Amino acid sequence: MFCWLVERVNVTLDVKAKRQYFIGVLDIAGFEIFDYNGFEQLCINYTNERLQQFFNHHMFVLEQEEYKKEGIQWEFIDFGMDLQACIDLIEKPMGILSILEEECIVPKATDKTFVEKLYNNHLGKHPQFGKPKPLKGKVEAHFDIHHYAGSVPYTATSWLEKNKDPINTTVAALFSKSKNPMLCHLYMDVAAEEDDKASGGKGGVGKGKKGGSMQTISATHREQLNKLMVNLRQTHPHFVRCIIPNEVKTGGILDSHLVLHQLHCNGVLEGIRICRKGFPNRMIYSEFKQRYTILAPNAIPKGFVDAKKATEYTLKDIVLSEELYRCGITKVFFKAGVLGQLEDMRDAALSKIITILQGQIRGYVMRKEYKKMLDQRMALSILQRNIRKYISIRNWPWWKLYTKVKPLLSVARQEEEMKKLEEEFIKLKESLEKEEKLRKEIEESNAKLNKDKNDMYLTLEAERANTNSAEERLQKLVSQKADLEQQIKDMEEHIREEEEASTELQNKRKKLEHDIDALKKDIDDMRLNLQKAENECKTRDNQIHTLQDEMAQ
């Protein structure tokens, strides 16, 4: 049902447009230490152990790689290995989960035999495994695991039954044939598995499927967790730690013991401990020069543009210990708290500068006000003089004539100005029409360019995907080429050895042939000697017979 809900949500939120990126949210339960800790707590704590190891590796191993990239002298520390012993105890062969899965398939196995096997394999042999002391008034725990968040006593009651979690295949097969489409879809995998068993039951393949279908909860959890870790390693993760301030769900109350316990359990304190060993704060040289040059304005020569040298001069001038910072190739790194000190020093320098600036501004404002008062005094005397002049000439006939003729002159002037304004208006209107036409053309061109840009982006992404696949294929071909070259090298070595052996055999053969020829010659000589001896024997026999005949007569 849960998988079906996830599938429905994904289908509902899915869009047809191509996408190369995604944002995922992983929400898990925190580390759990209760009075009674069972199989569920082991799975949750095992998951947190793996995620904390990933957090340490991502935050601090990558951090140290940046130190190396920046050319900072640093002794490499693998903080992820701090948790590896506990993870190996749980997941490695002959670990807790492995022994639990083995006991689930052994006949007549019980929780007691499972605990005894744990004692035989790990008690006194593994530093993360222990046997807790019985406590009065609490459920007896069978074994301890020393996690990064603390030692957790586990009670192995009903672990074998929980880990098996068998499903009634008959009922599941019946549900898979239901007329309800949703119920049929939920148990579709069971029906497919039964069909595979039925089709392969006569041969060896069917037996393999039957044996492979028996999977425990721990094996499923470990497999899914491994897939999750592979997925996380391919992303750029950000970590959010949720803290409960109190257990009464009331605002304004902070339970310090509870908060500290959560910070310890979710690895924040461990992260702070590791972080303080390195240089968690860093800043590129140009930003440091722009922000903190105010601390040592006289240490940097005028017109000096090298940000790295300016940073070094500034740090030396403020007499900052070299143990608190390191200068890399492109950035300057600081120990924890050093940037806070620099900010305090900067605030003090800014306060001093602002005080001086305020004094100068106040002086400028008062001087401006004083000048304004002088101008007002002068304007007042000018007004008084003009009023006295007006009083003296207001009854003068020529002045009266001037006041009557002046408006007529202004009307003619206004008509000329109106004509000029109308001409300017016509020109502005024509210019506006041209600008609107040009703006419309630019907007159309911009829309077309945006469309071309999106098409090119999609094409680029497709080409990038093809390039990645081609690079993977090239990597495989290079690997295959290396293997084939190694095989050819081995074959050439083998052929050379065979040729040497063949040459040696030919030499032996020639020697043997020479020996055979010598032996044949010896045999021929011996045959001649034998034939000669036989002839001599025959001659002697004839002589003997002749003598015997003569003696007989």
C-alpha positions in Angstrom: 0.0 0.0 0.0 2.8 2.4 0.9 4.6 1.7 -2.5 1.3 2.2 -4.3 0.8 5.6 -2.5 4.3 6.7 -3.5 3.7 5.7 -7.1 0.4 7.6 -7.2 2.0 10.7 -5.8 4.8 10.5 -8.3 2.4 10.1 -11.2 0.3 13.0 -10.0 3.3 15.4 -9.6 5.0 14.2 -12.8 5.5 16.6 -15.7 6.1 15.8 -19.3 9.0 18.2 -19.8 12.5 16.7 -19.8 14.5 17.2 -16.6 18.0 16.4 -15.6 17.9 17.3 -11.9 15.7 16.6 -8.9 15.3 17.6 -5.3 14.7 14.8 -2.8 13.8 15.0 0.8 14.9 12.2 3.1 13.0 12.2 6.5 14.0 9.5 9.0 13.6 8.8 12.7 16.4 10.0 14.9 18.6 7.8 17.1 16.5 5.8 19.6 17.6 4.8 23.1 14.7 3.5 25.2 14.3 1.3 28.3 13.2 -1.5 25.9 15.1 -1.6 22.6 14.0 -4.3 20.1 14.6 -5.2 16.5 13.0 -2.0 15.2 15.4 0.1 17.2 18.4 -1.8 15.8 17.2 -1.1 12.2 16.7 2.6 13.0 20.0 3.0 14.8 21.8 1.0 12.1 20.4 3.4 9.5 21.4 6.5 11.6 24.9 5.0 12.0 25.3 4.7 8.2 23.9 8.2 7.6 26.1 9.7 10.3 29.1 8.0 8.6 28.0 9.5 5.3 27.6 12.9 7.0 31.1 12.7 8.4 32.6 11.6 5.1 30.8 14.3 3.1 31.4 17.1 5.5 34.9 16.4 6.6 36.6 14.1 4.1 35.6 16.5 1.3 36.7 19.3 3.6 40.2 17.7 3.9 40.3 17.2 0.1 39.7 20.9 -0.2 42.7 21.5 2.1 44.8 19.4 -0.1 43.5 21.1 -3.2 44.4 24.5 -1.7 47.9 23.3 -0.8 47.5 23.5 3.0 49.6 21.2 5.1 47.2 18.8 6.8 47.4 15.3 8.1 44.5 13.3 6.6 42.0 12.0 9.1 39.2 9.6 8.0 36.4 10.6 10.4 34.1 8.1 8.7 36.2 5.2 10.1 35.2 6.2 13.6 31.8 4.5 12.9 33.0 1.7 10.7 33.6 -0.7 13.6 30.0 -0.5 14.7 28.7 -0.8 11.1 30.9 -3.9 10.5 29.5 -5.4 13.7 26.0 -5.1 12.4 26.3 -5.8 8.6 29.4 -7.7 7.9 29.5 -11.5 7.5 29.1 -13.2 10.9 27.7 -9.8 12.1 24.5 -9.4 14.0 22.2 -9.3 11.0 24.1 -12.1 9.3 23.7 -14.4 12.3 20.0 -13.3 12.7 19.4 -14.3 9.0 21.2 -17.6 9.5 19.1 -18.4 12.5 15.9 -17.6 10.6 16.6 -20.6 8.2 18.0 -23.0 10.8 15.5 -25.5 12.1 14.6 -25.3 15.8 16.5 -22.0 16.2 15.3 -19.7 19.0 16.1 -16.3 20.3 18.2 -18.0 22.9 20.4 -19.8 20.4 20.7 -16.5 18.5 22.0 -14.7 21.5 24.4 -17.5 22.3 25.8 -17.3 18.8 26.3 -13.5 19.3 28.1 -14.2 22.5 30.3 -16.9 20.9 31.3 -14.7 18.0 31.6 -11.2 19.5 31.6 -11.1 23.3 35.0 -10.1 24.4 36.2 -10.1 20.7 34.6 -6.9 19.3 35.1 -3.5 21.0 31.6 -2.3 20.1 29.8 -5.4 21.5 29.1 -6.0 25.2 26.8 -7.8 27.7 24.8 -5.4 29.9 24.4 -5.8 33.6 20.8 -6.7 34.7 19.0 -3.7 36.3 16.3 -4.0 38.9 12.8 -3.1 37.7 13.7 -3.1 34.0 13.4 -5.6 31.2 16.6 -7.7 30.9 18.7 -6.8 27.9 20.7 -9.5 26.1 23.5 -7.5 24.5 24.9 -3.9 24.2 26.0 -2.1 21.0 28.3 0.9 21.5 26.9 3.3 18.8 28.3 6.8 18.2 25.4 8.3 20.2 26.0 6.0 23.2 25.6 2.4 24.3 22.2 0.8 23.6 21.0 -2.3 25.4 19.0 -4.6 23.1 16.5 -7.2 24.0 16.4 -10.0 21.4 12.9 -11.2 22.2 10.9 -12.4 19.1 13.6 -11.2 16.8 13.5 -14.4 14.7 9.7 -14.1 14.3 9.9 -10.4 13.4 12.7 -10.9 10.9 10.9 -13.7 9.0 7.6 -11.8 8.6 6.2 -14.6 6.3 3.4 -13.8 3.8 0.6 -16.3 3.1 1.2 -16.9 -0.6 -2.2 -18.5 -1.1 -4.0 -15.4 0.2 -1.7 -13.1 -1.7 -2.3 -15.1 -4.9 -6.0 -14.9 -4.3 -5.8 -11.1 -3.8 -3.8 -10.8 -7.1 -6.8 -12.3 -8.9 -9.3 -10.0 -7.3 -11.8 -8.0 -9.4 -10.9 -4.9 -7.5 -8.2 -3.3 -9.8 -6.3 -1.6 -6.9 -6.2 -4.9 -4.8 -5.1 -6.8 -7.8 -2.3 -4.2 -8.6 -1.0 -4.4 -5.0 -0.4 -8.1 -5.2 0.7 -8.3 -8.8 4.3 -9.1 -7.9 3.2 -12.1 -5.9 1.2 -13.5 -8.8 4.2 -12.9 -11.1 6.5 -14.7 -8.7 4.1 -17.7 -8.4 3.9 -17.9 -12.2 7.7 -17.9 -12.4 7.8 -20.7 -9.9 5.2 -22.7 -11.8 7.0 -22.2 -15.1 10.4 -23.0 -13.7 9.5 -25.7 -11.2 10.5 -28.6 -13.5 14.1 -27.4 -14.0 16.9 -26.0 -12.0 15.9 -22.4 -12.7 12.7 -22.7 -10.8 14.5 -24.0 -7.8 16.8 -21.0 -7.8 13.8 -18.6 -7.9 12.2 -20.4 -5.0 15.3 -20.2 -2.9 15.8 -16.5 -3.8 12.3 -15.5 -2.9 12.9 -16.2 0.8 14.1 -12.8 2.0 14.1 -11.6 5.6 13.3 -8.1 6.9 16.9 -7.4 7.8 18.2 -8.4 4.4 15.5 -6.2 2.7 16.3 -3.3 5.0 20.1 -3.6 4.3 19.6 -3.8 0.6 17.3 -0.7 0.5 19.8 1.1 2.7 22.7 0.3 0.4 20.6 1.6 -2.6 19.8 4.8 -0.6 23.5 5.4 0.2 24.4 4.9 -3.5 21.8 7.5 -4.4 23.0 9.9 -1.7 26.6 9.7 -2.9 25.4 10.8 -6.4 23.8 14.0 -5.0 24.8 17.3 -3.3 23.2 16.8 0.1 22.2 19.4 2.7 21.6 18.3 6.3 18.8 19.6 8.6 18.8 18.6 12.2 15.4 18.8 14.0 15.4 19.5 17.7 12.4 19.2 20.1 12.7 22.0 22.8 10.5 20.2 25.3 8.2 17.2 25.7 5.1 19.1 26.9 4.5 20.9 23.5 4.5 24.4 25.0 6.1 27.5 23.6 8.8 29.3 25.6 10.1 26.3 27.4 13.6 24.9 26.7 14.6 21.6 28.3 18.4 21.9 28.2 19.0 18.3 29.2 16.6 17.0 26.4 18.1 19.4 23.8 21.7 18.4 24.8 20.8 14.7 24.6 19.3 15.2 21.1 22.4 17.1 19.9 24.5 14.3 21.1 22.3 11.6 19.5 22.0 13.2 16.1 25.7 13.8 15.8 25.8 17.6 16.0 28.2 17.6 19.0 30.3 15.0 17.2 30.3 17.2 14.1 31.3 20.2 16.2 34.1 18.3 17.7 35.5 17.2 14.4 34.9 20.6 12.9 37.0 22.4 15.5 39.9 20.2 14.6 40.0 21.8 11.1 39.4 25.2 9.5 35.7 25.4 9.1 35.6 29.1 8.0 37.1 30.2 4.7 36.9 33.2 2.5 38.4 33.9 -0.9 41.1 36.5 -0.9 39.2 39.2 -2.8 36.3 39.1 -0.3 38.7 39.2 2.7 40.5 42.1 1.2 37.3 44.0 0.5 35.9 43.3 4.0 38.8 43.4 6.4 41.4 45.8 4.8 39.8 48.3 7.2 41.6 46.6 10.1 45.1 47.5 8.7 44.7 50.3 6.1 48.3 51.4 6.4 49.8 47.9 5.9 48.8 47.7 2.2 50.6 50.0 -0.3 48.5 52.2 -2.4 47.6 50.8 -5.8 48.3 47.2 -4.5 45.9 44.8 -6.3 47.1 41.3 -5.3 44.4 40.1 -3.0 46.5 37.2 -1.5 49.4 39.5 -0.6 47.0 42.1 0.8 45.4 39.4 3.0 48.8 38.2 4.3 49.8 41.8 5.1 46.5 42.4 6.9 46.8 39.3 9.0 50.4 40.1 10.0 49.5 43.6 10.9 46.7 42.7 13.3 49.1 40.1 14.9 47.0 37.0 14.4 48.6 33.7 15.4 49.5 31.6 12.5 48.0 28.5 14.2 44.6 30.1 13.8 44.6 30.5 10.0 46.1 29.0 6.8 46.6 30.6 3.4 45.7 28.5 0.5 45.9 29.0 -3.2 42.6 30.9 -3.6 41.2 31.1 -0.1 42.2 31.9 3.5 41.1 29.3 6.1 40.3 30.1 9.8 39.8 28.1 12.9 36.4 28.1 14.6 35.7 31.5 16.2 38.4 33.5 14.4 36.0 35.1 12.0 33.9 36.2 15.0 37.0 38.0 16.5 37.7 39.6 13.1 34.1 40.8 12.9 34.4 42.3 16.4 37.6 44.1 15.4 35.9 45.3 12.2 32.9 46.6 14.2 35.2 48.5 16.5 37.1 50.0 13.5 33.8 50.9 11.8 32.5 52.5 15.0 35.6 54.7 15.2 35.3 55.6 11.5 31.6 56.3 11.9 32.2 58.6 14.9 34.7 60.6 12.8 32.4 60.6 9.8 29.5 61.8 12.0 31.6 64.7 13.3 32.5 65.7 9.8 28.9 65.4 8.6 27.6 67.5 11.5 30.3 70.2 10.8 29.2 70.2 7.1 25.5 70.5 8.0 26.1 73.4 10.4 28.4 75.2 7.8 25.7 74.7 5.2 23.0 76.0 7.7 25.2 79.0 8.5 25.7 79.8 4.8 21.9 79.5 4.3 21.4 82.1 7.1 23.8 84.5 5.4 22.0 84.0 2.1 18.6 84.7 3.8 20.0 87.9 5.4 21.3 89.1 2.0 18.0 88.2 0.3 16.1 90.1 2.9 18.1 93.3 2.3 17.6 92.9 -1.5 13.8 92.5 -1.0 13.7 95.6 1.2 15.6 97.6 -1.4 13.3 96.4 -4.2 10.2 97.2 -2.3 11.4 100.8 -1.6 12.2 101.2 -5.3 8.7 99.9 -6.3 7.0 102.3 -3.9 8.9 105.2 -5.4 8.0 104.4 -9.1 4.5 102.8 -8.9 2.8 106.2 -9.7 5.2 107.0 -12.5 3.3 107.3 -15.9 6.0 105.4 -17.8 5.9 102.5 -15.4 2.1 102.3 -15.8 2.6 102.2 -19.6 5.2 99.5 -19.3 3.0 97.3 -17.1 0.2 97.5 -19.8 2.5 96.8 -22.8 4.4 93.9 -21.2 1.6 91.3 -21.3 1.1 91.9 -25.1 4.7 91.1 -25.7 4.5 87.9 -23.7 1.5 86.7 -25.7 3.5 86.9 -29.0 6.3 85.1 -27.3 4.0 82.4 -26.0 2.6 81.7 -29.5 6.1 81.2 -30.8 6.9 78.9 -27.9 3.6 77.0 -28.4 4.5 76.4 -32.1 7.9 75.1 -31.1 6.4 72.8 -28.5 3.9 71.4 -31.1 6.8 70.7 -33.5 8.7 69.0 -30.7 5.6 67.0 -29.8 5.2 65.8 -33.4 8.9 64.7 -33.4 8.6 63.0 -30.1 5.4 61.2 -31.2 7.2 59.9 -34.4 10.2 58.9 -32.3 7.9 57.1 -29.8 6.3 55.2 -32.6 9.7 54.1 -33.9 10.8 53.1 -30.4 7.6 51.1 -29.9 8.0 49.4 -33.2 11.7 48.7 -32.4 10.7 47.4 -28.9 8.2 45.1 -30.4 10.7 43.7 -32.8 13.2 43.3 -30.0 10.7 41.5 -27.9 9.8 39.1 -30.8 13.5 38.6 -31.4 14.1 38.0 -27.6 11.2 35.4 -27.5 12.7 33.7 -30.5 16.2 33.7 -28.9 14.7 32.3 -25.7 13.0 29.5 -27.6 16.3 28.8 -29.5 18.1 28.9 -26.1 15.7 26.4 -24.5 16.0 24.1 -27.6 19.8 24.4 -27.5 19.7 23.7 -23.8 17.7 20.5 -24.3 19.9 19.5 -27.2 23.0 20.2 -25.0 21.6 18.1 -22.2 20.9 15.3 -24.6 24.3 15.6 -26.1 25.8 15.7 -22.6 23.9 12.5 -21.7 25.2 10.9 -25.0 28.7 12.1 -24.1 28.5 10.6 -20.7 27.3 7.3 -22.1 30.0 7.5 -24.8 32.6 8.2 -22.1 31.3 5.2 -20.1 31.5 3.0 -23.3 35.0 4.5 -24.0 36.0 3.7 -20.4 34.7 0.1 -20.8 36.5 -0.2 -24.2 39.7 1.1 -22.6 39.4 -1.3 -19.8 38.7 -4.2 -22.3 41.7 -3.0 -24.4 43.9 -3.1 -21.3 42.6 -6.6 -20.4 43.2 -7.8 -24.0 46.7 -6.2 -24.0 47.4 -7.9 -20.8 46.1 -11.2 -22.3 48.3 -10.6 -25.4 51.2 -9.9 -23.2 50.6 -13.1 -21.2 50.2 -15.1 -24.4 53.4 -13.6 -25.9 55.2 -14.5 -22.6 53.7 -18.0 -22.8 54.7 -18.3 -26.5 58.2 -17.2 -25.7 58.4 -19.8 -23.0 57.0 -22.4 -25.3 59.5 -21.3 -28.0 62.4 -21.6 -25.5 61.1 -25.0 -24.5 60.8 -26.0 -28.1 64.3 -24.8 -28.9 65.6 -26.8 -25.9 63.7 -29.9 -27.0 65.1 -29.5 -30.6 68.6 -29.3 -29.1 67.9 -32.4 -27.0 66.5 -34.0 -30.1 69.6 -33.2 -32.2 71.7 -34.5 -29.4 69.7 -37.7 -29.2 69.8 -38.1 -33.0 73.6 -37.7 -32.8 73.7 -40.3 -30.0 71.4 -42.6 -32.0 73.6 -42.2 -35.1 76.6 -43.1 -32.9 74.7 -46.0 -31.4 73.7 -47.2 -34.9 77.3 -47.0 -36.0 78.3 -49.0 -33.0 75.6 -51.5 -33.7 76.8 -51.8 -37.3 80.3 -52.3 -36.1 79.1 -54.9 -33.6 77.1 -56.6 -36.3 80.2 -56.8 -38.5 82.3 -58.0 -35.6 79.5 -60.5 -34.8 79.3 -61.7 -38.4 83.1 -61.9 -38.5 83.0 -63.9 -35.3 80.3 -66.2 -36.6 82.3 -66.8 -39.8 85.3 -67.6 -37.7 83.2 -69.9 -35.5 81.9 -71.6 -38.7 85.5 -72.0 -40.0 86.6 -73.4 -36.7 83.6 -75.7 -36.6 84.5 -77.0 -40.1 88.1 -77.4 -39.0 86.9 -79.3 -35.9 84.7 -81.5 -38.0 87.5 -82.2 -40.4 89.9 -83.0 -37.5 87.2 -85.3 -36.0 86.7 -87.0 -39.3 90.5 -87.5 -39.7 90.7 -88.8 -36.1 87.9 -91.2 -36.7 89.6 -92.7 -39.8 
